[in-house]
Amino acid sequence: MKSLLEGRAGRFLVGLAPYAWLAVFFLVPFLIVLKISLSEPQMGIPPYMPLVDWAEGAFKGTLAGYRTLLGDDLYLFAYLGSLRLAAMATLGCLALGYPAAYAIARAPRHRRHALLMLVALPFWTSFLIRVYAWIGILKTEGLLNMALMGLGIISEPLQILETDIAVTIGMVYSYLPFMILPLYATLEKMDLSLLEAAADLGCRPFRAFLSVTLPLSMPGIIAGCMLVFIPAVGEFVIPDLLGGPDTLVIGKVLWAEFFDNRDWPTASAVAVAMLVLLVVPIMAFQHFEAKRAEREG
Amino acid sequence: MQAAVKREAIAPWNDPRAVPLIRFEGVSKRFGDFTAVEHVDLAIHKGEFFSLLGASGCGKTTLLRMLAGFETPTAGRILIDGQDVTAVPPYERPVNMMFQSYALFPHMSVADNIAFGLKQDGLPKDMIKGKVAAALDLVQMGRFAGRKPHQLSGGQRQRVALARCLAKEPKVLLLDEPLAALDKKLREATQLELVNIQDRVGITFVMVTHDQGEAMTMSSRIGVMNAGRIEQVGSPVDIYEYPGTRFVADFIGAANMFEGTAKGGAGAVACPELDHDLSVQGAPPVEAGAAVTVMVRPEKVRIGRDRPEPGLNWAEGVVSDIAYLGDVSIFHVRLASGRKVQALRTNLHHGDDSLLTWDEPVFLGWHPADSLVLTR
């Protein structure tokens, strides 16, 4: 064991482990989905034809699934709907998460740990249950409407559930920790003497925030936005539970193609297209990170 | 006498009519139950290079930070140019601080760092440009205007930090251990350069340092701090030659101290550990019977095989250690009482080491005018 894990070979093996994990559980499933997306649909099990007919030795692939995507506006609108909801959720997370991360990073050192624990605490219950609980809060005779009517702020209950607002609220709630944690990491690292220097040079606190704190926390903002935006685009559970029949998102379309229409090739094409769509912002992020690392030597 | 008159002219602190630029009046600062600064009264004059000198934790940095506005005094008040600034926030004070870490904005170029403070003042663009260029010229960093701080060496960053403060033309420039991060050679060169820059810009400098050599080299006056209090304020010569307390005598340079009892009259001190009296010329009268300390600096102690001439103070002992430092040698001489006394000799000639060696019995002698009586 000693000889295996020590020296360069050992380091290589340890470094290999995450790549092996990604290859088995990400790359291989993706290739399977890619393969299905190029197959002909059929009624049966599995619900698609083999890609290569070994008996005839012929390639039976088709781009029909992708053509369906381009031919029907539904898919385009679903993508746009997903992007729009994800963008709203990201902005919401940023608006709530930045002040929270800032407050935690500037709290007395002995209290920060407890505050971070509170941020992570929701993960201790099931995601599904937490989203489900929002139905109870947001529905017509739910907690929120009752409270608002009780306070005399509204007289008629608001229709929040089954709207994009409910979906956004659910996403902001669910993804907030992913925004707070990277923001906290960058804000906590910041040298506070920079703010003193800014004040010393005649800069008022709010301007110092805009011209020093905000630019220096940009890496955290970008990381947090990526961590929220990317999973939010593909989100299925939250739009399904909190959204209405008009809530058109790619996750729901995927579900419908796979399980209602049993059109696996089209469903797979939707999945592949979504991945390609998301790879672009990820690459942009990587590029930014690499440039920043280079810049800061 | 001529020299004395000349010194008077550049020493406004000796002029009772001079109005100081900075005043601390009974300033204290407590953090919880820890007292960082305790009842400090201090006046600093325009054009001075004033140093706060002390060991870490003595309160010197807290005092500086109160002057900058980053800490509020628990008691007392601070005046700058006649204005009570005790409650004035840092961004409205006519002072600028050079931070120990330099605190350069990492996301801004050198020029933008320097322009930052000027932009806060709302100066027109071309004026800012001119001032940035002038500040960069002053510290000879014009070529580096476009660089980011991480592309500079420690010494270059220090210059940029200085330029950033000076560009604002503050009434007072505060320096928090400005040279601590530099290596020894660069530090020594920078000491003199800082003094020259101060001469040229005429801004009052207040520096915090734990390095007494730095304070002695650069300052017009030094405030020696101990446990939150100012022990003594004086010119480097005053502080070194005429320390007011045992702490200052011990903290600044090396000091030989003999405990004794004042005999009353003109500086005669009974010294039981030497079995004879010591005399101190020019000492202020001390009540007979008071416990006093006679202090003499190592370089004022002559060491030799022969008994010193009458009229000098003397002691007798054995060489226990010799520290050869190149330019000088320090002899540690153990007296019969067990006390070790240091004597410093300049190595004037090549191969002078034939003189004294380890375990050799020697005499020490010093002139009564070269020692001091300390009562505190």
Interface residues (C-beta under 8 A of the other chain):
Chain A: D191 S193 L194 E196 A197 A198 A199 D200 L201 G202 C203 R204 R207 S211 V212 P215 L216 R295 E296 G297
Chain B: A68 G69 F70 P89 P90 Y91 E92 V95 N96 M97 F99 S101 A103 L104 F105 P106 H107 F116 G117 Q120 D121 K148 H150 Q151 R164 K168
